[in-house]
Amino acid sequence: MNLLRQVRARVGIMGGGYVPDSGRHSPSYSFSHLVPVRHWARDPALRSWPVLLLVGLVCVPPIALVILNDPTPAKIRDIAWIFAVYFAVAWLLLLGVIVRPQHVSRAMLATVAVVGIVTEAPTAIFLETRLHSNTSSLLDIFTIGLPEELAKAIPILVVAWIWRQHWHTQTPRDYLFLGAVSGLVFGAAEVVHYFTDVLGSLSGNVNGLVLQDLTIQYIWRFLTDPIDHACWAGITGYFIGLAITGQTRKYAVAPVGIGIAAILHGLNDWNPINSHPAWVLVTLISVLLFLGYARAGAWLPEQAMAAPSPPPAREEWWQHVPAASAPPAPPARAPAPPARAPAPPARPACPRTVTPRTRDRAARTRTRAARTRDRAARRRHAVQSRHHAYRGPAQAARSAVVGTRAIGP
């Protein structure tokens, strides 16, 4: 059993595992391993932005449901805002990891959020009211899509104007991400409006399956509305970035992005498409365009050819991998090696002359070598002689021990 235990212990140690009763000391655990309070107090990694946001995303839904225990119209609206912001922040984390903007700071994000909350909804409502918006015809591209996309472009333009001294170092992808944040803000405000005003106005008028169907649809808006508006506003932001970044300004490019976003938005809201199989196709085209522009807007050819290299961008909390860098310059051609000089002509070999003194020295060397061999032979002979001299008594002693007759040499 001991042998088997030792074999198991050695196999476990070689495999990196732990074998009970293997002769090694059992691991000891401290209080901090069982109750990690000290890690939360001292470990800076546990106080980083991703960790704190994860804790918030886990704890916010129970808080909102606790508030819902005693519902009032004001509490319902507050809870709607909590869930809208909750899903918008979740989408923001995912978009930050996928897009990885190079030169977007927290100040820019805060400016987009504040300006969006103040200006987007009032601007969109004003324009849609003036244009008598409806979703019964394709005119909703101009009465719904265009007003809302213009409203979402306002925060992007404000940030671009405030940070205009950084245009030469920014990329279109930075403004695509800012546009996505503007769309998340607009989508969160819109879903709160639908949930509190539209769904609330249906109270008492519908029941049964109809009420359940409407509830699921409007709850699903909390998840889908922010990311849909983020994709459309991101496309607008990408074309604004194309217009203002780089060495030259192409302001006429910006309306192209607003037009693409307005068309996708109008098709999405059009009654023959909305909530039908074609609706999935419009959503798919929107997200594929957004991701394609995010890839294409990482760097501009003009920036790669610029003489001064921009300073390295400060990594933000959503950047888990290094930001995209400029395309590598082509390797410089190695200089040609200098021509080798012709080798000098070899000297003719001279015949070696053997003198009598050289012959005498070689003879003495051969004589010393012969004497050395003779001495070595005499030593070997002496060793063999001593071996034969003591062979007889040693064999006799061995024979006496085992009771046999000694045999002499």
C-alpha positions in Angstrom: 0.0 0.0 0.0 2.8 2.4 0.8 4.4 1.7 -2.6 1.1 2.3 -4.3 0.6 5.5 -2.4 4.0 6.8 -3.4 3.4 5.9 -7.1 0.1 7.8 -7.0 1.7 10.7 -5.3 4.5 11.0 -7.9 2.0 10.7 -10.8 -0.2 13.4 -9.3 2.7 15.7 -8.7 3.9 15.2 -12.3 0.4 15.9 -13.6 0.1 19.1 -11.6 -2.6 17.6 -9.3 -3.0 17.2 -5.6 -3.0 13.7 -4.2 -4.2 13.1 -0.6 -1.7 11.6 1.8 1.1 12.1 -0.7 3.6 13.2 1.9 3.2 16.9 0.9 1.8 19.5 3.2 -1.9 20.3 2.6 -2.6 23.9 1.4 -3.4 26.4 4.2 -6.1 29.0 3.7 -6.3 32.4 5.3 -9.3 34.4 6.3 -8.9 36.6 3.2 -9.3 33.5 1.0 -12.6 32.7 2.6 -13.9 36.3 3.0 -12.2 38.5 0.4 -12.9 41.8 2.1 -9.3 42.8 2.0 -9.1 42.3 -1.7 -12.0 44.7 -2.3 -10.3 47.2 0.0 -6.8 47.0 -1.5 -7.0 45.5 -5.0 -7.3 48.3 -7.6 -8.5 45.9 -10.2 -11.7 45.4 -8.3 -12.4 49.1 -8.4 -11.9 49.5 -12.2 -14.6 50.8 -14.5 -15.6 47.4 -16.0 -15.9 45.7 -12.6 -18.1 48.5 -11.2 -20.3 48.6 -14.3 -20.7 44.8 -14.0 -21.8 45.2 -10.4 -24.2 47.9 -11.4 -25.7 45.8 -14.2 -26.3 42.9 -11.8 -27.8 45.0 -9.0 -29.9 47.6 -10.9 -32.8 45.2 -12.0 -33.6 44.1 -8.5 -33.5 47.7 -7.3 -36.1 48.7 -10.0 -38.3 45.8 -9.1 -38.2 46.7 -5.4 -39.3 50.2 -6.3 -42.2 48.7 -8.2 -43.8 47.2 -5.1 -45.9 50.3 -4.5 -46.5 51.6 -8.1 -47.5 55.1 -9.0 -47.3 57.0 -12.3 -44.2 58.8 -11.2 -42.5 55.5 -10.1 -43.5 53.8 -13.3 -41.8 56.5 -15.3 -38.7 56.4 -13.1 -38.5 52.6 -13.4 -38.9 52.9 -17.2 -35.9 55.3 -17.3 -33.9 52.9 -15.1 -34.4 50.0 -17.5 -33.8 52.2 -20.5 -30.5 53.4 -19.2 -29.7 49.9 -18.1 -29.9 48.4 -21.6 -28.3 51.5 -23.2 -25.2 51.1 -20.9 -25.1 47.4 -21.7 -25.0 48.2 -25.4 -22.4 50.9 -24.8 -20.1 48.4 -23.2 -20.5 46.0 -26.1 -20.0 48.7 -28.8 -16.9 50.0 -27.0 -15.3 46.6 -27.1 -16.2 46.1 -30.8 -15.5 49.5 -32.2 -12.6 50.5 -29.9 -12.4 54.3 -30.7 -9.0 55.7 -30.6 -9.5 59.3 -29.5 -12.8 59.4 -27.6 -12.5 60.6 -24.0 -15.0 60.5 -21.2 -15.6 64.2 -21.5 -16.7 63.7 -25.1 -19.1 60.9 -24.0 -20.6 63.0 -21.3 -21.0 65.9 -23.7 -22.9 63.7 -26.2 -25.1 62.4 -23.4 -26.0 65.8 -21.9 -26.6 67.5 -25.3 -28.6 64.5 -26.5 -30.9 64.5 -23.5 -31.5 68.3 -23.8 -31.9 68.7 -27.6 -32.8 65.4 -29.3 -36.3 64.7 -28.2 -37.6 68.3 -28.4 -36.0 68.7 -31.9 -37.5 65.5 -33.2 -40.9 66.1 -31.8 -41.0 69.7 -33.2 -40.0 68.6 -36.7 -42.3 65.6 -36.8 -45.2 67.7 -35.7 -44.5 70.3 -38.4 -44.2 67.6 -41.1 -47.3 65.7 -39.9 -45.4 62.4 -39.5 -47.1 59.0 -40.2 -46.0 55.5 -41.1 -48.6 54.6 -43.7 -46.4 55.6 -46.7 -42.7 55.8 -47.7 -43.0 59.5 -47.0 -42.1 58.6 -43.4 -38.5 58.7 -44.6 -38.9 62.5 -44.7 -41.4 62.9 -41.9 -39.9 60.5 -39.3 -36.5 59.2 -40.4 -35.0 62.5 -41.5 -36.1 64.6 -38.5 -34.9 62.0 -36.0 -31.5 61.5 -37.7 -31.0 65.3 -37.8 -31.8 65.5 -34.1 -29.3 62.7 -33.3 -26.6 64.5 -35.4 -26.8 67.6 -33.1 -24.6 66.2 -30.3 -22.1 64.9 -32.8 -21.7 68.3 -34.3 -21.4 70.0 -30.9 -18.6 67.6 -29.9 -16.9 68.1 -33.2 -17.0 71.9 -32.8 -15.7 71.8 -29.2 -12.8 69.5 -30.0 -12.1 70.9 -33.5 -8.4 71.4 -32.7 -8.1 67.6 -32.6 -9.5 67.0 -36.1 -6.1 66.2 -37.6 -5.6 63.3 -35.1 -9.1 61.9 -35.1 -10.6 59.2 -37.4 -14.1 58.6 -38.8 -14.4 55.7 -36.4 -14.3 58.0 -33.4 -17.3 59.9 -34.7 -19.1 56.7 -35.6 -18.8 55.7 -31.9 -19.9 59.2 -30.8 -22.9 58.8 -33.1 -23.7 55.4 -31.6 -23.7 57.0 -28.1 -26.1 59.7 -29.4 -28.4 57.0 -30.8 -28.4 55.1 -27.5 -29.5 58.3 -25.7 -32.3 58.9 -28.2 -33.4 55.3 -28.2 -33.6 55.2 -24.4 -35.7 58.4 -24.3 -38.0 57.1 -27.1 -38.7 53.7 -25.4 -39.6 55.5 -22.1 -42.1 57.6 -24.1 -43.6 54.6 -25.7 -43.8 52.6 -22.4 -45.2 55.3 -20.2 -47.4 57.4 -22.6 -48.5 55.0 -25.4 -48.8 51.8 -23.4 -50.2 53.6 -20.4 -52.9 55.2 -22.5 -54.1 51.7 -23.5 -54.9 50.8 -19.8 -58.5 49.6 -19.5 -59.0 49.4 -23.2 -57.3 46.0 -23.9 -57.0 42.8 -21.9 -56.2 39.2 -22.3 -53.9 38.1 -25.1 -53.9 41.6 -26.7 -52.6 43.1 -23.5 -49.9 40.4 -23.1 -48.9 40.9 -26.7 -48.6 44.7 -26.3 -46.7 44.3 -23.1 -44.1 42.0 -24.6 -43.7 44.3 -27.6 -43.1 47.4 -25.5 -40.8 45.6 -23.1 -38.8 44.3 -26.0 -38.3 47.9 -27.1 -36.1 48.5 -24.1 -33.6 46.1 -25.7 -34.0 46.8 -29.4 -34.7 50.6 -29.7 -31.4 51.8 -28.3 -29.2 49.6 -30.6 -31.2 50.3 -33.7 -30.9 54.1 -33.2 -27.2 53.6 -32.3 -26.5 51.9 -35.7 -28.3 54.6 -37.7 -26.7 57.5 -35.8 -23.3 55.7 -36.0 -23.6 55.8 -39.8 -24.3 59.5 -39.6 -21.4 60.0 -37.3 -19.1 58.1 -39.7 -19.8 60.4 -42.6 -19.4 63.5 -40.3 -16.0 62.1 -39.4 -15.2 61.7 -43.1 -16.1 65.3 -43.7 -14.0 66.9 -40.9 -11.0 64.5 -40.3 -7.9 64.2 -42.4 -5.9 66.8 -44.2 -8.8 68.2 -46.3 -12.4 69.0 -45.5 -15.2 67.4 -47.5 -18.3 68.9 -45.9 -20.5 67.7 -48.7 -20.0 64.1 -47.6 -21.9 64.5 -44.3 -25.4 64.7 -45.8 -24.8 61.3 -47.4 -24.7 59.6 -44.0 -27.8 61.4 -42.8 -29.6 60.3 -46.0 -28.6 56.6 -45.6 -29.7 56.6 -42.0 -33.0 58.3 -42.8 -33.8 55.8 -45.5 -33.1 52.8 -43.2 -35.0 54.5 -40.4 -38.0 55.2 -42.6 -38.1 51.7 -44.0 -37.9 50.3 -40.5 -41.0 52.3 -39.4 -43.1 51.8 -42.6 -46.2 49.7 -41.8 -45.8 47.1 -44.6 -42.3 46.3 -43.3 -42.5 46.9 -39.5 -43.1 43.6 -37.6 -42.8 41.6 -40.9 -40.0 39.4 -42.2 -38.6 42.3 -44.3 -38.1 44.2 -41.0 -35.4 41.6 -40.1 -33.6 42.4 -43.4 -33.6 46.1 -42.8 -32.2 45.6 -39.3 -29.5 43.2 -40.7 -28.5 45.8 -43.4 -28.3 48.5 -40.7 -26.0 46.5 -38.4 -23.8 45.3 -41.3 -23.3 48.8 -42.6 -22.5 50.0 -39.1 -19.8 47.3 -38.5 -18.4 47.8 -42.0 -18.0 51.5 -41.5 -16.4 50.9 -38.1 -13.8 48.8 -39.8 -13.3 51.2 -42.7 -13.1 54.3 -40.4 -10.1 53.1 -38.4 -7.6 55.1 -40.4 -7.5 57.5 -43.3 -4.9 57.3 -46.1 -4.2 61.0 -45.7 -3.3 60.4 -42.0 -0.9 57.7 -43.0 1.0 60.1 -45.3 1.1 63.0 -42.9 4.6 64.0 -41.8 4.2 64.5 -38.1 3.2 61.4 -36.2 0.3 62.1 -33.7 0.9 61.5 -30.0 -0.3 58.1 -28.7 -3.9 58.2 -27.6 -4.7 57.6 -23.9 -6.4 54.2 -23.4 -9.9 54.5 -22.0 -11.8 52.1 -19.8 -13.5 50.2 -22.7 -10.3 49.5 -24.5 -9.2 46.0 -23.7 -6.8 45.7 -26.6 -4.5 48.2 -28.2 -6.2 50.6 -30.6 -5.6 50.3 -34.3 -2.3 51.8 -35.5 -1.2 53.3 -38.8 -0.5 50.9 -41.6 3.2 49.8 -41.6 5.5 51.8 -43.9 7.1 49.8 -46.7 10.6 48.5 -45.6 13.5 50.7 -46.8 15.6 49.1 -49.4 19.0 48.0 -48.0 22.0 49.8 -49.5 24.0 47.8 -52.0 27.3 46.3 -50.5 30.5 48.0 -51.7 32.4 46.3 -54.5 35.2 44.1 -53.1 38.7 44.8 -54.1 40.5 42.2 -56.2 42.6 39.8 -54.1 46.4 40.1 -54.4 48.1 37.4 -56.4 49.3 34.5 -54.3 53.1 34.2 -53.7 54.8 31.3 -55.4 55.6 28.5 -53.0 59.3 28.3 -52.2 61.0 24.9 -51.9 62.0 24.1 -48.3 65.7 23.5 -47.7 66.6 20.8 -45.2 69.8 21.6 -43.3 72.0 19.3 -41.2 70.9 21.0 -38.0 67.2 20.3 -38.8 68.1 16.6 -39.4 69.8 16.4 -36.1 66.9 17.9 -34.2 64.4 15.5 -35.8 66.6 12.6 -34.8 66.8 13.7 -31.2 63.0 14.0 -31.2 62.6 10.4 -32.4 65.0 9.2 -29.8 63.1 10.9 -26.9 59.9 9.4 -28.2 61.4 5.9 -28.3 62.7 6.2 -24.7 59.3 7.3 -23.5 57.7 4.2 -25.1 60.3 2.0 -23.5 59.6 3.4 -20.0 55.9 2.9 -20.4 56.5 -0.7 -21.5 58.7 -1.4 -18.4 56.0 0.0 -16.1 53.3 -2.2 -17.6 55.6 -5.3 -17.2 56.3 -4.4 -13.5 52.5 -4.1 -12.8 51.8 -7.5 -14.4 54.6 -9.1 -12.4 53.2 -7.9 -9.1 49.7 -9.1 -10.1 51.0 -12.7 -10.7 53.1 -12.7 -7.5 50.0 -12.1 -5.3 47.6 -14.1 -7.3 48.5 -17.5 -5.7 47.9 -16.5 -2.0 44.7 -14.6 -2.7 43.2 -17.6 -4.6 44.3 -19.9 -1.8 42.5 -17.8 0.8 39.3 -17.8 -1.3 39.5 -21.6 -1.7 39.9 -22.0 2.1 36.7 -20.1 2.7 34.6 -22.2 0.3 36.5 -25.5 1.0 38.2 -26.1 -2.3 41.8 -26.7 -3.3 43.9 -23.7 -4.1 45.4 -23.7 -7.5 48.7 -22.0 -7.9 49.8 -19.8 -10.8 
